[in-house]
């Protein structure tokens, strides 16, 4: 397992951000904020101040105080996280510009690079009502998803799975007799599949969940087994795609985590094409808990971050 950090904790007495070195090849940086811990109205106003007019409008259009706060924290986390990775010059969170690809995935439109070349920095964001997370990579597309571990499923799980999941995934869930374990495995699968389609940059409509299966590498017959029955070498996840088995599935790695004991977090990242031989390189991960402009804490290697699978 490659979880690492340097100085464990930083505090800020003024609106500043601690600069962070860019991720190395096949490294992911994951930043998260817990909304209930952000209570200062003046701090929330500072976050609002760094948003674009369009972002502010989107925040104010949310119905309810909690959804507005979460939308504000999501945009503020993206801007403050990216601004930490200063490339040749100081970057203000407010000055960052974004664009969307043809499927609507947000991307960075960098304005500060030399010779007109944009740094190959990629990011993705996900949030629930109780946690907001942002992942960052270099030279590798990334998709992340976070879900509450105790997320309730309004419908019958197997009925819901048959609507959205592949046949193999439904068979896996149907074989689980314990309803609570079945629910947990459903949430894990949903989180992994969501991260994958976000990494592809196509979204749910461009890569419907039913068109691919996520399974553990080395498991016979393309099926699943409970994690406790697998050895560490079998914990690498792979994708079997029914539509495009070469283009869509051979170039991705997954990490599945538990965050702060209450959430599953899935990370899907593209294998770095700049690595010689394009061999599979184990993903490295560094995780920070943050309240932007106030406090940053590296939580890699602590009880706040537990690996379910994907790191060696």
C-alpha positions as CSV (number, residue, x, y, z in Angstrom):
1,X,0.0,0.0,0.0
2,X,1.4,3.4,-1.0
3,X,-0.1,6.0,1.2
4,X,2.2,8.9,2.1
5,X,2.4,12.5,3.2
6,X,5.0,14.9,4.5
7,X,4.0,17.5,7.1
8,X,0.9,16.2,8.7
9,X,-1.1,19.4,9.5
10,X,-1.2,23.0,8.5
11,X,-3.2,25.9,9.9
12,X,-3.8,29.2,8.2
13,X,-4.4,32.5,10.0
14,X,-5.2,34.3,6.7
15,X,-6.8,33.4,3.4
16,X,-3.8,31.5,1.9
17,X,-3.3,28.0,0.5
18,X,-0.3,25.7,1.2
19,X,1.4,25.0,-2.2
20,X,1.5,21.3,-3.0
21,X,3.9,19.5,-5.4
22,X,2.2,18.1,-8.5
23,X,1.3,14.4,-8.4
24,X,3.9,12.0,-9.8
25,X,3.0,9.5,-12.5
26,X,0.2,7.2,-11.4
27,X,-0.3,9.2,-8.2
28,X,-3.7,10.5,-7.1
29,X,-4.2,13.4,-4.6
30,X,-7.6,13.3,-2.9
31,X,-8.9,16.2,-0.9
32,X,-12.1,16.2,1.1
33,X,-14.1,18.5,3.3
34,X,-16.9,17.7,5.7
35,X,-19.6,20.3,5.4
36,X,-20.9,20.2,9.0
37,X,-17.4,21.2,10.1
38,X,-17.5,24.4,8.1
39,X,-19.5,26.7,10.4
40,X,-18.0,30.2,9.9
41,X,-20.2,32.6,7.9
42,X,-17.1,34.8,7.1
43,X,-15.3,31.7,5.7
44,X,-18.3,30.8,3.6
45,X,-18.3,34.4,2.3
46,X,-14.7,34.0,1.3
47,X,-15.6,30.9,-0.6
48,X,-18.4,32.8,-2.4
49,X,-15.9,35.5,-3.3
50,X,-13.7,33.2,-5.3
51,X,-16.5,31.8,-7.4
52,X,-17.4,33.0,-10.9
53,X,-20.7,34.8,-11.5
54,X,-22.1,31.7,-13.1
55,X,-21.1,29.5,-10.2
56,X,-22.6,31.9,-7.7
57,X,-25.8,31.9,-9.7
58,X,-25.9,28.1,-9.6
59,X,-25.3,28.1,-5.8
60,X,-28.1,30.5,-5.2
61,X,-30.5,28.6,-7.4
62,X,-30.2,25.5,-5.0
63,X,-33.3,25.1,-2.8
64,X,-32.5,24.9,0.9
65,X,-29.6,26.1,3.0
66,X,-27.8,22.8,3.1
67,X,-27.8,22.2,-0.6
68,X,-26.6,25.7,-1.2
69,X,-23.8,25.3,1.3
70,X,-22.7,22.0,-0.3
71,X,-22.8,23.4,-3.8
72,X,-20.7,26.3,-2.5
73,X,-18.2,24.0,-0.8
74,X,-17.9,21.8,-3.9
75,X,-16.9,24.7,-6.2
76,X,-14.7,26.3,-3.5
77,X,-12.9,22.9,-3.0
78,X,-12.2,22.6,-6.7
79,X,-10.8,26.1,-7.0
80,X,-8.7,26.0,-3.9
81,X,-7.4,22.5,-4.6
82,X,-6.2,23.3,-8.1
83,X,-4.7,26.6,-7.0
84,X,-2.4,24.8,-4.7
85,X,-0.6,23.3,-7.7
86,X,1.3,26.4,-8.7
87,X,2.9,25.9,-12.0
88,X,5.6,28.5,-12.7
89,X,3.5,31.3,-11.1
90,X,1.1,32.1,-8.3
91,X,-2.4,31.1,-9.2
92,X,-5.4,32.7,-7.6
93,X,-8.5,30.4,-7.1
94,X,-10.7,33.2,-8.4
95,X,-8.7,33.4,-11.7
96,X,-9.2,29.8,-12.7
97,X,-11.4,29.1,-15.7
98,X,-13.3,25.9,-16.6
99,X,-14.8,24.4,-19.6
100,X,-16.9,21.3,-20.3
101,X,-16.3,18.5,-22.8
102,X,-19.0,17.4,-25.2
103,X,-20.6,15.2,-22.5
104,X,-20.5,17.9,-19.9
105,X,-17.5,16.8,-17.8
106,X,-15.8,19.9,-16.3
107,X,-12.2,20.4,-17.3
108,X,-9.6,23.0,-16.5
109,X,-8.9,25.8,-19.0
110,X,-5.4,26.8,-17.8
111,X,-4.4,30.4,-18.6
112,X,-1.0,30.5,-17.0
113,X,1.3,28.1,-18.8
114,X,4.4,29.0,-20.8
115,X,4.5,28.7,-24.6
116,X,0.7,28.3,-24.7
117,X,0.9,24.6,-23.5
118,X,-1.5,23.7,-20.8
119,X,-0.2,21.6,-17.9
120,X,-1.7,18.0,-18.1
121,X,-3.6,18.5,-14.8
122,X,-6.8,16.5,-14.4
123,X,-9.4,16.7,-11.7
124,X,-12.8,15.3,-10.7
125,X,-15.3,16.0,-7.9
126,X,-18.0,14.2,-6.1
127,X,-20.1,15.0,-3.1
128,X,-22.9,13.7,-0.8
129,X,-24.7,15.8,1.8
130,X,-22.0,14.9,4.3
131,X,-18.7,14.9,2.4
132,X,-17.2,16.7,-0.6
133,X,-14.2,15.3,-2.4
134,X,-11.8,16.3,-5.2
135,X,-9.3,14.1,-6.9
136,X,-6.2,15.4,-8.9
137,X,-3.8,13.6,-11.3
138,X,-1.2,14.5,-13.9
139,X,-1.3,13.1,-17.4
140,X,-4.1,10.7,-16.4
141,X,-7.8,11.1,-16.7
142,X,-9.6,10.6,-13.4
143,X,-13.1,9.9,-12.1
144,X,-14.1,9.8,-8.5
145,X,-17.3,9.0,-6.7
146,X,-18.2,9.1,-3.0
147,X,-21.3,7.5,-1.4
148,X,-22.4,7.1,2.2
149,X,-21.8,3.6,3.5
150,X,-25.2,3.5,5.0
151,X,-27.0,4.9,1.9
152,X,-30.5,3.5,1.9
153,X,-31.9,2.0,-1.3
154,X,-35.6,2.9,-1.7
155,X,-36.3,0.0,-4.0
156,X,-35.6,-3.7,-3.8
157,X,-31.9,-4.0,-4.4
158,X,-32.0,-6.8,-7.0
159,X,-34.9,-5.1,-8.8
160,X,-32.8,-1.9,-8.9
161,X,-29.7,-3.8,-9.9
162,X,-31.4,-5.6,-12.8
163,X,-32.4,-2.2,-14.2
164,X,-28.8,-0.7,-14.1
165,X,-26.2,-3.4,-13.6
166,X,-24.8,-6.1,-15.9
167,X,-26.0,-9.8,-15.7
168,X,-22.8,-10.9,-13.9
169,X,-23.1,-8.2,-11.3
170,X,-26.8,-9.0,-10.7
171,X,-25.8,-12.7,-10.3
172,X,-23.1,-11.7,-7.8
173,X,-25.6,-9.6,-5.7
174,X,-28.3,-12.3,-5.9
175,X,-25.9,-14.9,-4.4
176,X,-25.5,-12.8,-1.2
177,X,-28.0,-14.0,1.4
178,X,-27.3,-11.4,4.1
179,X,-29.4,-8.3,3.2
180,X,-27.0,-5.8,4.8
181,X,-24.0,-7.3,3.0
182,X,-25.9,-7.3,-0.2
183,X,-26.7,-3.6,0.3
184,X,-23.1,-2.8,1.0
185,X,-21.8,-4.6,-2.1
186,X,-24.4,-2.8,-4.2
187,X,-23.2,0.6,-2.9
188,X,-19.5,-0.4,-3.6
189,X,-20.3,-1.5,-7.1
190,X,-22.4,1.7,-7.8
191,X,-19.5,3.8,-6.6
192,X,-16.9,2.0,-8.8
193,X,-19.1,2.2,-11.9
194,X,-19.8,5.9,-11.3
195,X,-16.1,6.6,-11.0
196,X,-15.4,4.7,-14.2
197,X,-17.9,6.6,-16.4
198,X,-16.7,9.9,-15.0
199,X,-13.1,9.0,-15.8
200,X,-14.2,8.2,-19.4
201,X,-15.7,11.7,-19.5
202,X,-18.9,10.4,-21.0
203,X,-21.3,10.4,-18.1
204,X,-24.1,7.9,-17.5
205,X,-25.8,8.5,-20.8
206,X,-22.6,8.0,-22.7
207,X,-21.6,4.8,-20.9
208,X,-24.7,3.2,-19.4
209,X,-23.9,1.0,-16.4
210,X,-25.4,-2.1,-18.1
211,X,-22.8,-2.0,-20.8
212,X,-19.9,-3.1,-18.7
213,X,-19.0,-5.3,-15.7
214,X,-16.6,-4.4,-12.9
215,X,-14.9,-7.5,-11.3
216,X,-11.8,-8.4,-9.4
217,X,-8.9,-9.5,-11.6
218,X,-7.9,-13.1,-11.2
219,X,-11.3,-14.3,-10.1
220,X,-12.3,-17.4,-12.2
221,X,-15.1,-17.0,-14.7
222,X,-15.2,-13.2,-14.6
223,X,-17.3,-13.5,-11.4
224,X,-16.9,-11.9,-7.9
225,X,-15.9,-13.3,-4.6
226,X,-16.1,-11.7,-1.1
227,X,-13.0,-9.7,-0.4
228,X,-11.9,-11.9,2.5
229,X,-11.7,-14.9,0.2
230,X,-9.2,-13.2,-2.2
231,X,-5.5,-12.9,-1.8
232,X,-3.9,-9.4,-2.3
233,X,-2.8,-10.1,-5.9
234,X,-6.5,-10.6,-6.9
235,X,-7.7,-7.3,-5.6
236,X,-7.0,-5.3,-8.7
237,X,-10.3,-4.4,-10.4
238,X,-10.9,-4.7,-14.2
239,X,-13.7,-3.8,-16.5
240,X,-15.4,-6.1,-19.1
241,X,-17.1,-3.9,-21.7
242,X,-19.7,-5.3,-24.0
243,X,-19.5,-2.3,-26.5
244,X,-15.8,-1.6,-26.8
245,X,-13.6,-4.1,-25.0
246,X,-10.3,-2.7,-26.1
247,X,-10.7,1.1,-26.1
248,X,-12.7,1.3,-22.9
249,X,-11.3,-1.3,-20.6
250,X,-7.6,-2.0,-20.9
251,X,-6.2,1.2,-19.7
252,X,-7.7,1.9,-16.2
253,X,-6.9,1.3,-12.6
254,X,-9.3,1.5,-9.6
255,X,-8.9,2.3,-5.9
256,X,-11.8,1.7,-3.4
257,X,-11.5,3.3,0.0
258,X,-13.4,3.9,3.2
259,X,-13.3,7.5,4.2
260,X,-13.8,8.7,7.8
261,X,-15.6,5.4,8.6
262,X,-18.7,6.6,6.9
263,X,-18.2,6.8,3.1
264,X,-17.0,4.7,0.2
265,X,-14.8,6.5,-2.2
266,X,-13.9,5.1,-5.6
267,X,-11.1,6.4,-7.8
268,X,-10.6,5.4,-11.4
269,X,-7.6,6.7,-13.2
270,X,-6.1,6.1,-16.7
271,X,-2.8,4.4,-16.9
272,X,-0.1,7.0,-17.6
273,X,0.9,6.8,-21.3
274,X,4.2,8.5,-20.6
275,X,5.4,5.6,-18.5
276,X,7.9,3.5,-20.4
277,X,6.3,0.4,-21.8
278,X,2.9,1.4,-20.6
279,X,3.1,-1.3,-18.0
280,X,0.7,-1.4,-15.1
281,X,2.1,0.7,-12.3
282,X,0.5,0.5,-8.8
283,X,-1.5,3.6,-7.9
284,X,-0.1,5.9,-5.2
285,X,-2.4,7.9,-3.1
286,X,-2.2,10.9,-0.8
287,X,-5.3,12.1,1.0
288,X,-5.9,15.4,2.7
289,X,-8.8,16.5,4.9
290,X,-9.2,20.3,4.5
291,X,-11.2,23.3,5.4
292,X,-9.8,25.6,2.7
293,X,-8.1,28.8,3.9
294,X,-8.2,27.5,7.5
295,X,-6.8,24.0,8.0
296,X,-5.2,21.1,6.0
297,X,-4.4,17.7,7.4
298,X,-2.8,14.8,5.6
299,X,-4.7,11.8,6.7
300,X,-2.9,9.1,4.6
301,X,-2.0,6.2,6.8
302,X,-4.5,7.1,9.5
303,X,-7.8,5.5,10.5
304,X,-9.6,8.1,8.4
305,X,-8.5,6.3,5.2
306,X,-8.9,2.5,4.8
307,X,-8.2,0.6,1.6
308,X,-10.8,-1.8,0.4
309,X,-8.9,-2.7,-2.7
310,X,-6.7,-1.3,-5.5
311,X,-3.5,-0.3,-3.6
312,X,-0.4,-2.5,-3.1
